[in-house]
Structure formats: structure tokens, C-alpha cells
Amino acid sequence: MPNTPAVPTAICFDLDDTLIDDLAASSTGLRAVMDRLGHPDFGAARSLWDVQTEISFGSYLRGRLSLEQQRRERIRALAVQAGHPDLADQHCDELYRIYLEAHRSAWQVFPDAIPALNALASAGYRLAVVTNGIESLQHAKLQSMELAPYFHAVVCTDTVGTGKPDPRIFHTAAQRLGVDPTACWHVGDQIQADGVGAAAASMRPIMIDRRGHQRFESVTTIANLDELLRLVGLPSATPAAGSL
């Protein structure tokens, strides 16, 4: 891990796969759609879904597709892989509704998230969520997972008009927190959106690699939020294994 940076006065967090286990939830949604399509291969479907999501949702962030269009593109890619090349828009919309319902049923917060947020809030840090997710869905997650009370601001791409890695979304978060961007850290799991974006906005990027699958060079990297607490000089908020 690189040298510890100066302690911030505010901390921004990505939401999906940083505080909430979106990979597990999206896998549940994906399996529900696969069942409807008769798709037999989860590994192939997962790989395609991830690639198509990056392409289609990226086009949405750049204003090239509407929200509904990017959703239909993702469903159609999966349907073609399953042998259904001609899905009508209405059928795509219905399948995506099934995806969202199954996704919602599987929402779960990472075990270290609430203890860490509680410790940071108690220590006086101003906290925000900065997410490329859709505001209505992200607020629903925060409310459902009882995370909303910890945050002074929730900044989403569809309400700001731009998404990560554009520095403007980070600057909006800093403005709503009432701090200079240089006084903020941003914690996230995507090197381009979270790491490059935060650095371009003059925030300190902190990359979280929960599954140990990524390599972030020259960027402060943590495996969990207990390590974030140590970086700011706070004690662990998660009891050691076997402790009472």
C-alpha cells in the first residue's frame, strides 16, 4: 500500500460493490432473466452481461442512448446469446423488469459498511455517495439498507447530468458537502470511474479491492473498510474473529 495520504475532512463513497454487494444482486437478476430465456450457461451470460453493461451504460452516460435503450441493448445481447435474435421492445422491457425485481430481492450491504460509516460519522466526517447509478434506484438501496442517515449528500449521474469519471460529479459532491475537493477522499472499486475521476477532480482516490482480483498501481488500495478506518487513524469497527 502506498504512503498514507493526509487525513481528509470529508469522504465520498461509490455505492455498488463498495458499500453494497451489487455483483451478488446482479447475478440473482441475471439468473432470473436466463430462466425466462432458457439460457443454459451462467458463466457465458455473466461475462456477456458485464461487457454489454459497460458498453451500453457507458453510451447512456455519454448521452448516446436513453436509459430504456441501454437496458434493451443489454437484454437483447443476452437473448441473442440464448438463441432469441428478435426480441420486441416490450419483451425487453418486461425481462428487464424481472431483472430489477430479482436484483432488488438480493440487495445486501457488506458487513463492514455500517460499522465503518458509524465510526466515520461519529468522528465528525462529512460523507457523501457519488454514483453513476440512477437516483431513484440508488436512494431506494440506501433506504432499504439503512445507509441513508449516514450521508450528507447523494450525487447521482442522472440528476447532475454527467457521471464518473467526469470531475464535475465529484465537484458537485464536494460543493454539497461544503468542502474543497482537495479535502475529500473518494472510495470506490472502479479504477477509471472512481480512481481516475477522483484524481482529476483533485480528490484523493482510495481503491477498494474486496475480492482481491484487481491490481491498482500507485493508488492507495484497501481490501475492506476497516483498512479505511486505519488510514484515517480510527480503530477497527469490526470485532476480531472469536471475540465477544
Secondary structure, 3 states (H helix, E strand, C coil): CCCCCCCCCEEEECCECCCECHHHHHHHHHHHHHHHHCCCCHHHHHHHHHHHHHHHHHHHHCCCCCHHHHHHHHHHHHHHHCCCCCCCHHHHHHHHHHHHHHHHHCCCECCCHHHHHHHHHHCCCEEEEEECCCHHHHHHHHHHCCCHHHCCEEEEHHHHCCCCCCHHHHHHHHHHHCCCHHHEEEEECCHHHHHHHHHHCCCEEEEECCCCCCCCCCCEEECCHHHHHHHCCCCCCCCCCCCC
